Structures are given as C-alpha cells and as structure tokens.
Amino acid sequence: MPSVKTAKVCYITGGTAPIKRIMAIAAGKFVCWLSRLSGNQGSSLPGLVARRICPGILVELAAQVHRGVVMITGTNGKTTTGNMIAGVLLAAGYKVINNREGANLITGVTASFVRKSSLWGKIDCDYAVLEVDEASFPGVTAEVRPQIVVLTNFFRDQLDRYWEVDKIVGLINTALQKLPGTRLVLNADDPLAAQFREKTGLSCTFYGLGGFERRSGTGDRVREARFCPFCGAPLVYDNFYYSQLGIYKCSGCPFVRPEAQVEATEIVLGPSSTTSMVVYDHSRVLLTVPAHGLHNLYNALAAFSAGSALKIGIESIVRALENYVPVSGRMEAFIYHGKPVYLNLVKNPAGFNEGLAALLNGKERSKDVLLAINDLDADGRDISWLWDVDFEVLAETGRLSFFCTGRRGEEMALRLKYAGISTDRIGLSRDMRAAIRKALAGTGEKVYLYTTYTALWPARKILSRMAVKGNYDQNLPSLS
Amino acid sequence: MIKICHLYPELLNLYGDRGNIIAFVRRCQWRGVDVTTREANLGDPVDFSDTDFLFLGGGSDREQDLIAGDIKRRRAELRSAIENGLVVLAICGGYQLLGQYYRTGDGRVIPGLGLLDFYTEAGGKRLLGNVVIEVMLDGALVRVYGFENHSGRTFLGETEPLGKVLAGNGNNGCDGWEGARYKNVFCSYLHGPLLPKNAGLTDHLIALALKRRGLDLPLIPLDDRFEKRACKVLQDRLL
C-alpha cells in the first residue's frame, strides 16, 4: 500500500513564506508549460514539483475554494462522474476546479490547483470537483476537506498495487471516520458502496437503477461481494445488472439494498446514448445521456445526486448532463473513411466487460477489435485480470476480428485463444501503429479500440492522425 | 472422462485463477478428452476419490478464514486421495493452506492441513513481480513463467520444491526455491494465471490425471505457438 504522507502543514505558523509559495507555483506552472510543449499529458508532475518546494501548498490553495469540495472515488467511473459534476456546476454558472484528465493521486490534485492559481497563490473558484484514487483518498482528505464524497463502486482493480477490495474499503472507511459532516453520495446497487451508510453513520443520498432486465452476457462471473459485508452470509439477488451490482438482500441479517432517492427507470440503451426516466423526490424527468452503457447511466445518476445535494435546479442538471462530452478514451468517437471508430480505456474486469458489451449490441455484420495491453506501473504490472474478463461470450459470435498489441499483446492473444476464438481471427503485432492500421483497414462495419492506461495516449495519437474525431451517429440525418 | 473439482471458487478466486481451469479444460477438449468441471463451495459434498484434478486458488485473509473450518472437515478424505495419486494444483493461499501452519505478523499460529511439510510466516514487504522458474517434468527441465504477489514466506521441510527460481523471488526470496511438490500435488505462488502460458505443465497434469484413470498414452501434440510467444515476452525481459 503506498504510504500516506501528510504534508507538514506550514499554515499553522501563519502560512508559507510568500517567496516559497510563489516559487512552488511558478515551478509548477513552468513544468506544466514544458510538458505541454513536449506534447505530454504530464498532469501530475507539476504537483510533484510544487509539493517538493512547498509541502503545504495544497492545503493553502484548497482552503480558498469559496463554496465547497466534491470528491469522487471508487473503482470505475471516477473521471466521467467528476467531469459530469463539473459540467453541472459550470452550467449553473459556478467557477470550478477539476482534475479533468484523471490525474487523481495527491500530486495530480495539487497540480489542478496550481494550474488555476495566480502566481501569488490566489485561487478564485466556487467549487473543486476532484476525482481521487482510492488508495490516495486518506492522504488527500487529510489536506482537503470534502463537503460531498461520491463512492461509485468497488471492483477488483490492479491487484498488484491495491490488493484486495476489502483493504480499499477499510482504508476509505477509516478516512471517512475523520470527516464528520460530509455528505455521501452512494451507489445503492453496489453492496460494497452502500455499506458505507451503516459503516460511517454519515448522511447519504443513494442512486440506483429500478427495474432493468440485463440481456447481454458479459460481467456475470467476477463478483466481489457475494457475501454480506456485515455478517458474511451470502447475498441474494432479486435482479442483477453486472459484477455485483443489482437488487440484493442479505440472507443472514437485515442488510438490504437501500431505497434510492435518485432512481433510473424505463432504461433504453442506445449505441451511443442512454435514455431513462429518472425518479427523484416524487417527480420524474426524462434524461438522455450521450454515452453508451449502464455504467455511464450510473455515472450520470451520481452526478444528478451530487448536483441536487448542492441545490442545483433539476432542469439545469439535466441540460448539463445531456450536453456531456466524453473525455478521451471513454468510448470516444472517431470516423475513419465513413466508418465509426470507438476508443475505450480498460483498467479492470468490470470495466472491460462493460466495454465488451458494445461488441454484442448492434446489427452490424462484422466488427474489428483492437486490444492494446501494457503492463507498466500505471496499467498494473500483473495482467492476470485479463482472465477474469468474459471474452468467452465473444466466441459465440463469428463476426469479430481481433488485433492484439502492446507490451503484453501476446498474453491478450493467448487469452482470446483460450476463450475459444479461432486463432485465424487473432492478429498480433508488436508495432501499435501497424496494428491500428490493420484494424482500421479491416472489413468490419465498426472498429473498437480497447487500451490499458499507458497505451491510451499512444493509441489516441496514432488514431488522431488516421481518423477524424466525431460521432458517426450524430452526423446521420435526423429522421424526426 | 476427466472430472475437475474447483474448490471454493467463490472465495478463492484472486488473480484470474479461473484461467487455470479454462486452460486445463480447453487442452482436454482440443484433444477430444471429455471433461466436466464441478464447483464446490462451503459445505458442498465432494468425493475426492472420484475427482481427477483438484484446483485451489488464492484468496484474501478474510476468505481464507472462512474456509479454514470447512476444509478441515475434509482433511482425512483429501489426504487419502492425495496418497492415491489425486492431481492437485494449489496456488498462493491454497498452497499455504496445505502446509503445517501460517504464522501471522503478531505471532499467532494458524494451523494448516499439514498434508505437505512446509510452513509459512508473514513477511513485511510483498514479493511481487514476474517470475521464471525451472521445473523438472518427465526428466526434462522446463521453464515456467508467471507473476507472484504474496507477503507470506514459505519454507520447505521434507517436501520438495516445485522448481528453482531463475528470476523473481519464489517461496521466500532467500533460498531460491519456488513452490512445493509431493506425489501429484503441485503448489506454487505463480499466477498470471499459471496454466495457460505454461502448456507443458498443463499437459503434464492432464497426463497424470489420465494415467490415474489407467490411460497411459502420450498426449496428442497441440499447436502451442501463442503460448510460446507469450512466454518469450517474459523470457526476453527477464533472462
């Protein structure tokens, strides 16, 4: 577990010496500029440099936020949910600081403040919306006090860094015990997130899905919470969406899926949008999120809940969510010679399964699929999680061609072979450019690219040169 | 017909463990060998004498506590099946469970099944990373590739190691041995998972299981180009 360092806070003794603060911010901004210049995303390095010079910099800058801080943590959906919440607040006319690109360690959080700070260390913003890495949550909350904490879900993720889900849940619980008065926004359908009401005693807003019958077959296997987090007895599911998400109750104690204050019903999943009727506070409102999949609906419901907890008008929330633009690599749409191409980041089995569900939907005769798997620190050095992804469901459709690349493309190809996919449908290339070119030039009607974290930017760079950004579905003439 | 039993799949399922079952099943099917897989959870009846391949995976501490009581009740039957040549693969937590005991960081001793002679002690730093070991299979040295992630340090008594560490930590990071082996029981810290990449080891387990059924025939060779390429990545990086 990464050690949690609390900054030696200089503000207790009347604040940092101004010159030190200015140096820290100037150095941070300079590094920012340098890394942009060299074309890197480098979103946490400025924070690292600024913290080296002035360890209390984040405490000082964050204390100036006028209205409050919203933090988002959990395994999947942090970036999307954070950006949706920031979008809701921006649309309501507030000034917002947001670590938009997903640099979510304490250095990345610091960097997002340094970037928005004046050289003299002044911050002018109403809200900070921060996605925070689960293991960094105790360290970040020791320096920045959140008004609202959104817990999205807990799945197995990069076990070599974070080990088991249990440990992460324990870590976040301990941190929350030190934050009385914080409001929690929790996914009611995930027993691992929902348990935090009882665990912390904090006031909560729950969101969830009401009445949805899952059709596709991915995501049925790896469930984290088959057992009650309180008594250890098996959980019984009335309805089941993916991984451990669903309508559950404990067979041994009173723990049950909580009633959701914000609940999506009448859900319709489209190829690049998701429509539902959201029931809240005895009212109903139609919400169309321009992003595919149940996981994105959950993200939107979390943002809806956070927005309403911050007293933003419902119409304003809905409008902001309907104008949401997916960030890089979250089923980001491109067009290659008139054919739609989607780029999707995959980090863990639950997210990968959700991403693969897109391959089973639609009426296309064939699709080309590129899989770029790296095993650097940020990807997780242990790639055994690929064996927990349900590639088996893809073997049943003979309409997919695969191209594997990345530092562990060979392992990906092996996984597909053992999933029962014929080896003559599996291509393998060490050269990512060549692999992407082949996938784009394939005979499929759509192309899907799935990449791990460190493969995302290289893949995106290559793709941007070959294809144009844009959503194919939205370019079609409207029928209505 | 080969009968596989995956013991406690709901509890011991870290690190893509089901990949081991997938590999064993596929390599049987590709050769036309009938195979059935049975998942046995807490309290489910298991007839070890009617099982050909038993698989035990890794789990978190909480999960290992939950199964400790259950597996103890099965000890006598499991022991006699092992003595009669039952083919077993035990990874990580499942491996530790078969030994004498596990000593926790605060000195508490948790007894194991005592079926193999080794013990495990909690260690500080996790031993984590890619591993290559050398294993003797049918008189030939075979390289086996995987990933380890454990804080326990295992020390062997009378029990033989599975192999010699060529890169990585192995059982304890000091003595150069990895895993344990007794009769047809194979224990290892390697996941990744272990069997899909290491086709030679998988086939060895399949051959042992068939032999126990009286089918002592050489296995039909398969096209293992994908397996070899996946291993070569680690070979080039680590050796």
Interface residues (C-beta under 8 A of the other chain):
Chain A: R156 L159 D160 W163 E164 D166 K167 R221 V222 R226 G232 R381 D382 I383 S384 W385 L386 W387 D388 R407 R408 E410 E411 A413 L414 R415 K417 Y418 A419 G420 T423 I426 L428
Chain B: E10 N13 L14 Y15 G16 D17 R18 G19 I22 A23 R26 S60 R62 L66 L128 G129 N130 F147 N149 H191 G192 P193 P196 K197 D223 F226 E227 R229 A230 K232 V233
